[in-house]
């Protein structure tokens, strides 16, 4: 005999599990300043081996760790031009992650993200060039400048919303560009500040050690932005804003000050954007009004649209695609901008929430197709409507309905005038096979709407009425009609006729 080969089905092979020792405690390391664990391990019973095990409930931190480790390991082996592209990718990914906090978590559609970055960059660069501020303190100066700018921009968000606030912030970015171009005492070179002293030594500028050091700084900046996103989005502020996003009136009625939470998230993100601006001017050793331009803003917007709104992975994936096309395919010329626009258009047409939301969109599509297939199978017997079959999780109930329908069809064929006359002659005696099968079906029916005979209280001892049970505990039965039966056998036959009528109408 040939040995049968069994194949594993389901999601078990894809799950990450660890064995559990009975004497070993479950160590759960938490993220700094949060109550969140590094990895979400949950204890569960293996349905196959019946042993206790640890199941990784959320695999996102694991995939993040693998992707970031691969990026850090592969960077030293890249060419100088590729290393520059990867560094720019890390910088803009950090910007988009913090912008996702503002748009997705806080729900404020601000287009002044690069304006805040530029304010932090210009403030730190001016203090470094004209006042000799050392580069470590430039991050503090940029963060403070971004915090102040974010606080001023957040105030109108309490009165304006949606398109009006977006137009306001776009106007602020344009005003900043014109202002730095006309500020000749601080920006004499057509609005630019050059010769900024940063963390990269001048001797290493555009050299291999300087490029590696710049990538290391940009990579750390991306890690800090992701940590900020995780802390804000997953802790109290994020939970409050998620509640307000579902129903603002309900959130306000329960005492949630979502407007204050939005302002706090906006200010935190703006401070981070100011720090990124300080890093930006140190990495390039200069800053120009191009940081405020509409072209840069539209590229940043394309990154968010392609990757997906409200998710850190969406911000990073969208940035990787746009930066790879815009900076890595310079030989294509202006065609690369059209390529970015085409990708953004395709993603908008075919994806609900960018590339990051494609997996969830595919799962919804698969569940819908499975439900439609179950509905078609359930509709075959005619006893369950397709829209009802989708909502029935216990499919045994569908098969029971199918069996009951076929049984009712067979019993309807047994109902004849002779059978009704037989029951009228002898309701409680020995019956023929057909009448016995019919009565047994009536007896095992559900309690709800089941008929019964009740004796009337009062002067007449032999007085009966027919009632129907409600099927709800504590609810009294209801009278079927006002007719009073003097004979018990007559009442039994009346109940039989009611059941026959219900069966024929089913």
DOFI-635337 format. One record per atom (N, C-alpha, C, CB): residue in one letter; x, y, z. Coordinates in steps of 0.02 Angstrom, whole numbers, plus 50000, padded with zeros to 5 digits. Glycine has a CB too. Example, Ala and Ser with C-alpha at 12.3 -4.5 7.8 and 13.67 -1.06 7.14 Angstrom:
<pts>
A506604971650390A506154977550390A506604983550390A505654977650452S506424988850354S506844994750357S506455000250394S507044997050286
</pts>
This chain:
<pts>
X500424994050000X500005000050000X500445006350000X499525000050061X500235011049962X500605017449961X500375021750019X500505021149894X500845024850050X500695029050108X500375035650085X501335030550149X499835037450117X499495043650100X499885049650126X498775043650130X499905054750087X500255060850105X499745066250121X500725063050049X499805069050181X499345074250203X499695081050198X499105072950276X499335085950175X499605092750167X499295097150221X499465095550096X499715101550249X499475106250300X499065111650267X500065109250339X498515113350297X498085118550272X497985123850325X497395115650249X497725129650305X497585134950353X498195139350363X497375131950420X498185143250418X498695148250432X499215145850482X498385154450457X499165139750508X499645137450558X500365137750535X499465130550579X500545135550473X501245135850453X501525142850451X501325132650387X501105148050444X501335154950439X501395158350507X500885158850395X501165155250560X501185158250625X501865157350658X500635155350669X502065162550696X502705162350732X502555160350804X503075169250728X502805154550826X502655151950892X503305150050927X502175145950889X503285149950993X503835147751034X503575142751086X504185153751069X503965137651103X503745133151157X503765136551224X504195126851159X503355134251269X503295137251336X503495132051388X502565139751350X503935134151433X504125129851489X503715131751550X504885130451504X503495126751586X503065128051643X503395132051698X502815121751672X504045131551705X504405135151758X504705141651733X504955130851786X504665143051668X504965149051641X504465154851640X505235147751570X504625160551672X504165166251670X504145169451601X504355171451723X503605172751586X503505176151522X503785183251528X502755176251500X504365184451498X504675191051500X504395195451444X505445190551494X504185201351461X503905205951413X504265212651418X503135206851424X504695214051371X505065220351370X504635225751338X505735219551333X504635231551367X504205237051345X504615242351309X503825240151404X504285245951266X504605251651234X504715257251284X504175254251175X505245261251275X505375266651323X504795271651326X506015270451305X504615273551387X504105278651400X503405276451379X504275285151365X503295270051367X502645267551347X502475261251385X502615266351271X501855259051378X501635252651405X501605247251352X500965253451439X501855248851292X501825244151238X502425239351241X501805247751171X502305233151222X502835228151221X503195228451154X502555221051234X503825226251154X504205225951092X503885221151043X504925223951106X503705215251066X503355210351025X502745207951064X503825204451007X502195207351030X501565205551062X501495197951064X500955208851025X501785194851116X501715187651125X501095186151166X502345184651159X500735180951146X500145178751182X500175171251193X499495180751143X499985169151253X499975162051269X499325158951243X500045160851345X499375153051212X498785149751185X498915142151184X498615152351114X498385138451174X498435131151172X498445128951099X497835127851209X498975125151082X499025122551015X498465117551002X499715119351003X498025118750953X497455114150943X497665107350916X496965117250895X498285106650891X498515100350864X498885096150916X498965101550804X499365099250951X499755095451000X499475096051071X500465097851000X498985100651081X498685101851147X499205103951198X498315095651172X499715107551176X500235110151220X500205117851220X500935107651198X500445120651276X500455127851282X501025130651240X500525130051355X500905136251207X501415139351166X501315146851166X501395136551094X501825150351141X501795157651135X501695159351061X502435161051163X501185163251048X501005165250980X501145172650971X500265163650965X501495174250917X501625181250901X501005184150868X502245182050854X500615188050908X499975190650884X500045196150833X499565193150943X500575200250839X500675205850792X501365205150762X500585212750827X501405203850697X502045202750664X502355209150636X501965197750608X501995214850640X502265220950612X502945223050641X501775226550621X503035223150708X503695224850734X504245220250709X503685224850809X504075213850699X504575209150674X504785210950603X504315202050677X504295212450559X504455214350491X504835220950488X503825214750448X504635225650531X505005232050535X505735230750554X504675236750587X505855226550603X506535225150625X506945221950570X506535220750687X506655217150535X507015213850481X507185218750425X506595207950453X506695222950405X506815227650351X507345232850370X506155231250332X507315235550431X507795240650452X508495237650460X507575243950517X508535231550485X509195228250492X509495226950423X509135221650531X509095224650376X509355223550308X509585230150276X508815220350264X509215235550288X509415242150262X510075244350292X508875247350276X510155243450357X510785245550390X511375241250368X510705245250467X511265234850357X511815230350339X512025231450266X511615223050349X511545232650222X511705233250151X511985240150132X511085231950110X511885245250174X512105252050156X512855252550144X511905256850211X513295249550185X514025250350172X514245247250106X514415247150228X513855242950076X514065239650014X513795243249952X513825232450014X513435248749962X513155252549906X513665257349878X512525256249928X513555259549817X513985264649787X513845271449819X513885264949711X514265276249803X514185282949833X513525286149812X514755287449813X513345285549748X512715288449726X512115284949757X512665288149650X512145278249761X511595274449792X511545276049867X511685266949782X512115277049899X512115278649970X511795285549982X512825278549999X511905290249937X511585296749942X510835296249934X511875301649890X510625292049887X509895291049876X509575287949938X509775286649815X509915283049969X509645279850028X509605284850086X510075273750048X510105289150093X510085294250146X509505299050136X510745298050148X509395301250074X508825305650060X508175302050074X508845308049987X508145295550058X507555291550074X507415291550149X507635284350048X507925290750190X507825290650262X507575297350288X508475288750298X507855302850259X507635309550282X506905310750265X508075314950250X506715309450203X506025310750183X505545305750214X505965310550106X505775299650228X505345294950264X505195297450334X505685288050268X505705300250367X505575303150434X505075308850430X506235305650465X505135313050378X504655318650370X503945315850359X504855323150309X503885310950316X503215308250301X502915304550360X503255303650242X503325301250399X503055297750459X502755302850507X503615293650494X503095308350518X502825313550563X502235317150531X503375318650582X502245317850466X501665320850432X501065316350436X501835322250358X501175309750434X500635304950444X500305305750512X500885297850435X500705307450563X500415308750629X499935314650626X500975310250680X500115319750588X499695325750584X499055324350545X500075331650552X499125321150486X498545320050444X498125314150469X498765318750372X498465308450483X498095302450501X497865302350572X498515296550488X498325303350620X498145302850690X497765308950714X498775301850733X498055314850702X497725321050725X497135322850681X498225326750727X497125320650619X496565322350575X496585329550551X495925321150610X497175332650549X497245339550526X497595339450458X497655343950578X497245341550406X497525341250338X497965347350327X496955340850284X498585346850350X499055352350345X499525351150286X499455353150410X499635356450246X500115356250191X500725360550206X499775358650126X500825362150269X501395366350289X501955362050320X501175371750339X501985355650302X502495351250332X503195353550313X502385343950309X503305354550249X503965356850228X504105363950251X504035356450152X503585367850261X503685374550289X503975374150359X503035378550289X503715369650401X503975368750468X504695366150465X503535363950509X504825361350419X505515358950411X505975364650391X505535353350357X505745368850344X506155374550323X506265379550378X505835377850265X505755380850419X505845385550475X506365382850524X505175386750512X506335376450540X506845373550584X507535373650553X506655366450601X507565372450487X508215372550453X508515379550451X508145369750382X508125384550432X508375391450428X508565394150496X507855395950395X508175392550547X508325395150614X508985392250639X507765393450664X509075385750633X509695382650657X510285384650615X509625375050657X510195385250548X510755387350505X510975394450519X510555386650431X510495399050529X510665405950544X511045406450610X510035410350546X510825402850661X511175402950725X511865399950719X510765399250778X511955395050677X512615391950669X513095396450630X512545385250634X512855399450575X513305403350532X513465410150563X512995404250463X512955413450590X513045420350613X513205420950687X512435424350598X513025416150727X513155416550799X513605410950824X512505416250837X513805406550780X514275401250799X513975395850843X514845404250833X513345394550837X513025389250878X513315382450858X512255389350869X513555378450905X513825371850887X513275367150860X514165368650949X513495362350819X513005358150785X512565354050832X513355353650737X512805351550890X512325347850932X511735352050954X512675345050993X511865358650967X511315362950990X510865365150932X511605369051025X511085363950871X510655365650814X510015361450813X511045364750748X510075355250837X509465351050840X508975353850891X509655343850859X509235356550946X508795359550997X508465365850968X509195361351061X508875369950934X508595376150905X508075374550851X509155380450875X508225369650809X507735367750757X507095364950787X508035362750711X507155360850839X506565358150872X506145363550904X506765353150924X506465368450937X506085374050967X505735378250913X506545378451009X506105379650859X505795383650805X505205379850774X506325385250750X505275373350764X504725369350738X504135369150785X504945362450722X504285368750850X503745368550901X503355375050900X504035367250971X503695380750897X503355387250896X502945387950832X503865392950902X503255386150775X502885386650712X502275382050711X503345384950652X502355376050738X501795371450741X501245373950786X502015364750765X501435377150843X500925379850887X500525385450854X501235382450949X500865389750815X500515395050780X500065392350725X501015400050751X500305387150690X499895384250636X499315380150664X500335379850592X499395377550724X498865373350752X498265377450776X499135369250810X498375383750793X497815387750818X497245388550768X498075394650838X497385389950704X496815390550657X496445383950645X497065393150590X496765378250661X496435371850649X495825370850694X496915366150659X495765374750748X495175374350791X494565377850761X495325377250859X494695382250711X494145385950679X494035383750607X494285393350682X494575381550573X494525379450504X494635372050499X495025383350460X494385369050446X494455361850436X494435360250362X493905357950474X494745354550344X494705352050276X495065356450226X493995351450256X494725358050171X495035361650116X495265368650136X494555362050058X494875372050178X495055378950196X495715379050235X494495382150239X495805374250280X496425374150319X497005372150274X496375369250379X496895367550226X497425365550180X497655371550138X497175359850134X497175375550114X497365381450075X497745386450118X496745384750045X497535387050181X497885391750226X498605389650236X497525392050294X498725383250250X499415380950261X499835381250198X499405373750289X499515380150140X499895380850077X500105388150067X499465378450017X499655392750084X499845399850081X500395401650129X499235404150095X500405398650188X500945399850237X501615397650208X500805396250304X501625391750175X502245389350146X502495394150092X502145382350116X502055396750051X502255401449999X502495408050029X501685402749951X502175410350082X502405416450116X503105415550145X501915418450172X503235409650173X503905408250200X504425408450144X503925401350235X504265405750086X504745405750030X504905412950008X504465401749970X504395417050000X504505423949979X504885427850033X503825427449964X504735426450096X505055430050152X505805428750154X504735427950218X506015422450148X506735420950153X507105423450091X506855413450162X506765423950034X507095426749975X507215434249981X506675425349914X506785437750017X506855444950025X507215446950088X506185448150023X507395442050131X507735443650193X508485443950179X507575438350248X508715449250150X509415449850128X509925449750185X509495456150089X509805452850243X510315452550296X510495445450318X510075456450356X510015440950319X510165434050341X510285429350282X509595431350383X509995430850224X510065426350166X510295430450107X509395422650150X510935432450105X511165436850050X511225433149984X511825439850068X511285426549984X511395422749923X510735420149895X511885416949935X510315424749871X509675422949840X509245418649887X509795419249774X509245420549950X508835417049999X509145410950029X508195415149967X509765409350015X510095403350040X510575405150096X510455399649984X510695400350139X511205400850191X511695395150179X510895400550263X512335396950166X512835391950149X513355391350205X513185393750082X513825386650195X514375385650242X514135383950312X514825391850244X513625379850316X513375377650382X513835372150407X512635375150377X514055372750468X514495367750499X514055362450533X514985371050552X514105356250509X513685350950535X514085345450568X513275348050481X513765339750577X514085334050610X514575330450564X513565329150636X514545331750499X515015328750452X515615333450444X514665327350383X516225331250460X516815335650452X516895337850380X517455331950474X517175343850371X517255346650304X517715342450261X517505353850308X518215339350292X518685335150253X518335328950226X519275333150296X517785326950257X517425320950235X516855322450187X517155317150295X516765328850170X516195330750127X516255327450059X516155338350120X515725324250037X515675320749973X516165315049968X515785325649917X516465312950023X516905307150024X516545301250054X517545308750065X516855295350046X516525289250071X516385289450146X516945283250055X516855291550189X516705291850261X516145296750277X517325293750301X516125302450241X515595307250254X514915304750233X515745313650219X514905301050176X514265298250154X514005293050202X514335295250084X514465288850228X514255283750277X514015286950341X514835278850291X514365292250364X514155295650424X513475299050413X514675300750446X513385302050354X512735305150340X512175300050338X512765308850274X512305294150309X511785288950310X511635286650381X512005282950267X512155285950422X512035283750491X511595288750528X512705282850529X511735295250518X511315300350550X510595300250524X511605307250540X510515299450458X509845299150429X509465292950453X509875299350352X509825287350460X509505281150483X509265281950555X509995275250477X509685285050597X509475286250667X508885291050669X510065289250708X508875295950624X508305300650621X507665296850603X508445306150569X507705292150556X507115288150538X506885283950597X507275283750478X507355280950633X507175276950692X506815281150745X507795273650722X507065287250756X506745291650805X506055293750782X507175297850817X505965294950717X505295296750692X504815290850700X505335298850618X505045284750685X504615278950694X504445277850768X504945272650666X504925278950812X504795278250883X504295283450906X505445278950924X504345289650881X503865294850899X503165292950874X504075301650869X503125290350814X502475288250787X502175282750830X502555285850714X502585277950850X502325272350890X502095274750958X502865266850898X502485279250989X502305281551056X501665285751054X502875285751086X501615290351005X501035294851002X500415291150978X501185300850957X500485287250926X499905284150894X499615278550936X500085281550826X500035275050975X499805269251013X499655270651086X500315263851009X499805276651109X499685278251179X499055282451187X500295281851209X499015286051242X498395289451261X498165294451209X498485292951328X498635298451182X498435303451133X498125300151071X499035307751112X498465294951047X498205291550988X497535288351000X498685286350965X497435285251059X496795282151075X496235287251079X496845278251140X496385293051108X495875298251112X495665300651043X496125304151154X496165301650999X496005304050933X495665298750890X496625306550898X495825292450901X495475287150865X494735286950885X495805280350879X494605288050949X493905288450971X493545294350941X493875288851048X493895300150939X493585306150911X493485305450836X494005312250926X493915301550802X493855300650730X493215296950712X494455296950702X493005292250755X492395288450742X491775292850751X492365282350787X491755296550806X491155300750820X491375306350867X490575296450852X491435312350839X491655318050879X491145319950932X491805324050834X490505319550916X489995321250965X490015316451024X489295321250932X490095309951009X490135305051064X490755306251106X490135297951035X491325307851073X491935309051111X491865315151156X492525310051062X491555320351131X491455326351171X490965325051228X491205332151128X490455320951216X489975319451268X490275315251324X489375315751239X490775311151308X491105307051359X491675310551393X491345300651328X491785316951379X492295320751413X492975320751380X492365318351481X493025318551318X493665318351282X493775325151248X493685312451230X494305328451267X494485334851237X494915333451175X494845339651288X494595331551121X494975329451062X495325335351029X494525326051012X495065341451036X495395347251006X496075348451039X494955353551013X496105347751104X496735348551139X497225342951119X496635348551214X496965336851113X497395331251092X497675332451022X497005324651094X497265335150978X497505336650910X498065341850912X496935339250867X497975347050952X498495352150957X499135349250985X498255357951002X499085344751034X499685341751063X500055337551011X499505337451123X499685333550973X500005329450922X500315333850868X499495324550890X499975339150850X500245343750799X500895346950823X499725349250782X500915349050886X501515352250912X502095347250919X501375355450980X501945341150941X502465336150946X502765334550878X502195329650979X502335333650829X502575332150761X502965338050732X501985330450715X502735344150745X503085350050720X503775350750751X502675356350733X503835349150816X504495349250847X504965344150814X504445347950923X504695338250800X505095333250765X505295335550695X504735326750761X504825338750660X504985341350594X505525346850597X504355344050560X505525350850650X506055355850659X506735352550669X505895360350717X506755347050706X507385343350715X507615340550648X507295337550766X507155338050608X507335335550541X507605341250498X506725332250507X507305347150505X507565352950468X508275354550487X507125358950479X508445354250552X509135355350574X509605350150545X509175355350649X509385343950543X509795338650513X509875339850438X509485331750527X509345341950406X509345343050334X509885348250315X508655345450310X509905353750351X510385358950334X511095356850351X510215365350370X511185352550401X511855349950416X512085344850365X511865346950486X511625340850340X511805335750292X512035338850226X511225330950280X511675344050203X511855347250140X512305353350149X511215349350103X512455355250212X512885360950229X512595367550202X513575359950201X511945367650187X511625373850164X510875372750165X511875375950092X510515378150154X509785377850150X509565383250101X509445378750221X509085381650059X508845386250007X508085386650009X509095384049937X507795391749976X507065392249976X506715386549939X506865398749944X507085382149906X506765376549871X506395371949919X507285372649832X506585372249983X506255367950033X505515369850040X506605368450101X505345376250024X504655378550030X504265377949964X504645385750053X504585375549912X504275375649846X503685370849842X504785373949792X503245372449795X502655368249783X502845361549752X502155371849739X503405361449714X503635355149684X503805350049737X504245356449638X504185352149787X504365347549841X503745345249879X504855350949889X503275349849889X502665347949925X502255342849886X502235354149939X502215343649820X501835338849781X502175332049779X501745341449709X502845331849778X503185325449783X503055322049850X503945326349772X503055326149902X502915323449969X502195320849972X503025328850023X501745324449941X501045322249939X500975315749899X500595327749909X501345315149844X501335308949805X501575303049846X501755309749742X502075304049887X502325298649930X501775296049977X502925301049971X501405300750006X500875298750053X500305295150016X500595304950090X500125297749956X499585294749919X499765287649896X499395299049859X500375286749871X500585280249846X500655275349904X501245280749808X500955277349958X501055272750014X500425271250053X501565275550061X500025276250067X499425275250107X499415279950166X499375268050131X498825282550180X498735287550233X498605284250300X498165292350216X498925286950352X498775284650420X499215278950445X498075282550424X499685276550404X500115270950424X500845272750413X499935264550384X501265270850461X501975272350455X502285268450397X502345270750520X502065262150388X502345258250333X502135261150266X502115250950338X501545264250262X501335267450201X501785273350184X500615269650206X501955277350235X502385283050224X503075280950199X502455287150288X503345275550228X504015273250209X504005270150139X504285268250260X503495266050124X503465262750059X503375268050003X502885257650057X502925272750014X502815278049964X503445282149953X502245282449984X503795283750007X504415287650000X504945283749962X504685289450069X504995277249975X505485273049940X505355273149865X505475265849967X504735272549845X504565272249773X504715278949740X503835270349762X504495284449770X504575291049739X505315293149738X504155296349775X505675291949793X506385293949795X506785289749746X506665293149867X506625283249741X506985279049693X506885281449622X506755271749699X506285283749605X506155286249537X506455293149527X505405286349522X506365297549576X506555304549568X507315305549573X506205308949620X507635301949619X508355302849629X508775297349598X508505303049703X508495291349592X508885285949564X508845285149489X508675279649595X508355288049457X508265287549385X508335294449352X507585284349367X508875297849368X508975304549341X509075304549266X509575307849374X509295298949238X509405298649166X508765299249125X509765292249148X508195297749158X507555298249122X507335305449111X507025294549161X507605310049149X507415317049141X506715318449167X507465318949069X506345322849133X505665324549157X505175318749155X505395330249116X505355313449119X504885307849113X504775304549182X505155302549063X505265304949227X505185301749292X504635305049333X505845302149331X504505311549322X503955314849357X503285312149331X503995322549348X503255311149265X502645308249237X502545301049262X502665308349160X503095297449273X503045290649299X502765290749370X503735287249298X502985295549411X502725296149479X501975297749476X503095301649518X501775302249431X501065303949425X500655297949401X500985309849376X500935293949355X500565288149332X500475282949387X500935284849272X500995281949427X500945277149483X500435279749534X501635276149517X500445286149548X499965288949596X499255288149570X500125296249609X499155289149505X498485288349476X498255281149479X498485290849403X498695276349463X498515269349466X498345267149537X499075265049438X498745269349585X498615267549655X497955270449678X499185270049700X497815276549657X497175279749676X496585275949647X497165287049654X496655273349586X496095269949553X495985262949580X496215269649479X496515259449598X496455252349613X496535250649687X496965248549575X496805255249727X496905253749799X496485258449841X497655254449817X496225255849895X495815259949940X496245264649982X495395255549985X496805262150007X497225266150052X497965264950036X497085264550125X498145266049973X498845265449954X499085258249952X499265269350001X499735257549940X500025250849936X500015247450003X500745251349910X500095251150057X500095248050124X499415244950141X500285253150177X498885247550112X498225244850126X497995239550076X497725250250127X498455237650029X498265232649978X498125225850009X498805232049925X498495224050060X498395217450091X497715216950123X498945216050142X497525222050161X496865222050193X496315222450141X496805227850242X496435226150086X495945226450033X495855219650000X496145231649981X496415216049990X496365209349961X495995204550007X497065206549945X496105205150072X495755200950120X495005202250119X496025202050191X494805208650115X494095210250110X493795207350047X493985217750113X494165207949991X493915205149928X493845197649933X494385207049870X494335194249963X494295186949970X493725184850015X494955184249998X493615188450071X493055186750114X492385187950079X493085190950179X492355193150038X491735194350002X491595188849951X491765201149966X492105186649915X492015181249867X491835174749903X492655180249826X492145173349960X491965167449997X491235167750021X492425166450057X491025173550043X490335174350066X489845173450008X490235181150098X490035176149949X489595175249891X489555167949871X489835179449833X490115164349876X490105157249859X489675153349908X490815154349858X489735155049973X489315151650023X488575153250010X489515153750094X488445159549989X487745161349976X487465157449918X487685168849963X487875156449866X487635152549809X487505145249828X488135152849751X487935142549869X487815135649891X487205135249936X488425132949928X487085140349977X486515140350022X485865141549986X486615145550076X485895144849929X485295146649892X485025140649852X485435152549845X485415135449845X485225129849802X484565126849823X485755124549803X484465125749889X483845122649912X483275127549916X483945119649978X483385134049912X482855138949914X482625140649984X482285136649874X482945138050036X482705139150104X483055144950139X482785132850144X483605147550111X483985153050141X484125158150087X484645150450174X483985164450102X484135169750054X484895170950052X483755176250073X485165173049995X485895174049991X486165179050042X486075176349921X485815184750051X486065189650100X486015187150171X485675196150093X485545182550184X485495179650251X486025174350262X484795176650262X486195170550210X486695165250217X487375168050234X486725161250153X487535174050212X488185177050227X488255178250302X488275183650189X487705179850336X487735181550406X487705175350452X487165186250424X487535169550425X487485163450465X488185160250469X486965158350435X488475160350530X489145157550538X489125149950547X489495160850598X488615147450581X488545140250591X488175137350529X488155138650657X488555134450483X488255131950422X487815125850433X488795130250372X487865122750493X487425117150508X486695119450510X487615113950576X486595125750529X485915128450530X485625128750460X485915135450562X486055130150409X485815130350340X485605123350317X486355133250294X486015118350334X485855111550314X485225109050350X486445106850328X485125111150413X484515109250448X483915112350414X484545111350522X483965118550392X483405121750357X483265118050291X483555129150343X483795115850258X483695112250195X483335105650207X484375111050161X483545102050260X483205095750277X482475097050297X483575092250335X482355102250336X481675103750358X481235105550299X481675109450410X481505109150251X481105111050192X480905104750153X481495115950147X481385100250143X481225094150105X480715089850143X481865090150092X480775089750210X480295085950250X479595089050245X480515085650324X479565095650247X478905098950241X478595097650172X478985106550252X479015097550120X478745096150053X478445089050050X479295096850000X478775084250084X478505077450084X477865076950126X479025072550112X477845080650182X477245080350225X476645083750191X477395083650292X476775088950152X476215092250118X475855087450070X476475098350079X476245082750041X475935077949995X475485072850031X476475074249956X475585072250098X475175067450136X474495070350157X475545065350198X474425076850154X473815080150178X473255079150126X473935087750192X472745075450146X472155074250104X471525075250145X472175066950074X470955075950113X470325076450151X470205070250194X469735077450104X470395064350171X470305058250211X470725058550275X470495052150170X471345061150270X471775061650330X471485066550380X472485063750311X471215072150357X470905077150402X470285074150435X470725083650364X469895070450397X469295067250426X469495062050478X468865064050371X470035058350465X470275053350514X470445056650581X470885049650487X470795062350578X470975065750640X470355068550675X471475071450626X469855070850637X469255073650668X468865068150705X468805076850614X468865061950678X468515056450711X468875054350775X468455050550664X469535054350774X469905051650831X470545055750840X470065043950821X470505061550874X471105065750881X471655062550925X470925072350910X471475058450976X471965056051024X472065048451021X471755057951094X471785044950972X471855037750970X472425035450925X471225034650946X472375028950904X472865026250858X472725029050788X472835018450858X473285030850752X473215034150688X473585030150634X473475041250690X473435031750574X473785028850517X474505031450514X473415030350451X474905028350470X475615030150466X475705037450444X475995025550418X475335039650395X475395046450371X475205051550423X474975047450310X474645050350459X474435055150511X474925055150569X473735053450536X475195049350586X475685049050641X476315052950623X475875041650656X476555052450562X477145056250541X477005063750544X477365054150470X476415065750524X476225072750525X476185075450596X475565073850489X475875071650642X475815073850711X476495074050746X475335069150749X476935069150731X477595069250761X477995075450739X477985062950742X477915077550677X478255083650654X477995089750691X478155084550578X477325090050702X477045095650739X477285095850811X476275095450737X477355089950842X477545089750913X478265092150925X477475082550940X478715090850878X479415092950890X479565099850862X479885087850858X479055103850849X479165110650824X479425115250879X478515113450795X479655121050858X479915126050906X479355128550951X480245131850869X479565130851011X479075133351059X478755139851034X479405134551128X479145143851000X478875150150975X478305148850925X479425154450942X477735152150937X477135151450894X476845144450894X477305153450823X476995140550945X476695133850951X476015134450985X477175128950991X475515130650959X474835131250984X474735126851046X474325129450929X474275129151089X474095125351149X473365126751166X474565127151209X473075122451208X472375123151229X472365125351302X471975116451220X471965130351317X471925132951385X471195132551408X472195140351389X471095130351470X470425129851498X470215136751525X470385124551555X469605138651511X469355145051532X469145144851605X468775147251488X469295149951643X469075150451713X468385153751715X469595154551755X467985151751764X467315154651769X466805149251783X467135158451706X466185150451763X465635145851778X465665139551736X464975149251766X465875139951672X465885134051629X466515130051640X465815136051555X466425123451654X467015119351665X467305116951599X466835113251709X466875115251550X467105113051485X467075118851436X466695107051459X467555123151442X467625128951397X468365129951382X467305135451429X468555129551318X469265129751299X469385135051245X469495122851273X469985137851248X470215142551197X470915140551173X470225149951225X471095142751114X471745141151084X472215147251091X471675139051009X472815145951115X473325151151124X473955149051086X473475152451200X474395153851077X475055152651045X475595155351091X475095155850974X476105151151102X476655153251145X477085158551110X477095147151166X477355163151150X477775168451122X478485166151110X477785174451169X478715161051147X479405158851141X479895163051179X479595158851070X479665168251214X480095172551255X479935171251328X479975180151237X480465170151366X480375168651436X480075174651473X481035166551468X479515173351509X479185178651546X478625182051508X479675183651567X478585180951442X478055184051402X477455179251399X478305185751330X476855181451414X476275176951415X476075174951345X475675180451451X475725169251337X475475167251271X474925171951247X475215159951272X474795171951182X474285176351153X473705172151128X474595180651096X473105174851130X472515171451105X472515171551029X471875174851132X472355165751000X472315165250928X471675168450902X472365157950905X471095166850935X470455169950917X470015169850980X470115166150857X469415172350973X468945172651030X468465166651032X468555179051027X468555161850990X468085156250988X468185151751050X468185152050923X467625149451079X467625145051136X467385138151115X467195147851194X467775133051132X467615126151113X467335122451175X468245122451086X466745119351166X466435115651221X466715108551228X465685115351212X466985105851175X467245099051175X468005099151167X466925094751119X468365095251208X469095095151205X469335092251139X469375090951264X468995086951113X469205084151049X469115089150992X468805077751033X468595093250998X468505098450948X469065103550950X467835101950958X469295105251010X469865109851017X470505106850989X469965111651091X470615100351002X471205097150974X471195097350897X471245089850998X470615096050869X470565096150796X470655103350768X469885093350773X470435108350805X470535115250784X471285116950784X470155120150830X471655114550835X472385115650836X472705112150776X472685113050902X472475106050761X472745102350704X472635106150639X472415095450700X472045109050630X471905112750569X472355119050564X471165114650568X472475122350621X472915128150620X473625126150599X472935131550690X473855120550625X474525118250607X474555116250533X474745112450652X474025113050509X474005111250438X474025117550394X473365107150423X473665122650415X473655128850377X474345132050376X473145133650405X474695132250433X475375134950436X475855131050393X475625135150508X475785124450394X476225120250354X476125121450279X476115112950370X475505122150258X475385123250187X475605130050163X474655122250171X475615135050209X475825141750190X476585142650194X475485146850233X476955138050225X477675138750234X478045137450168X477935133850289
</pts>
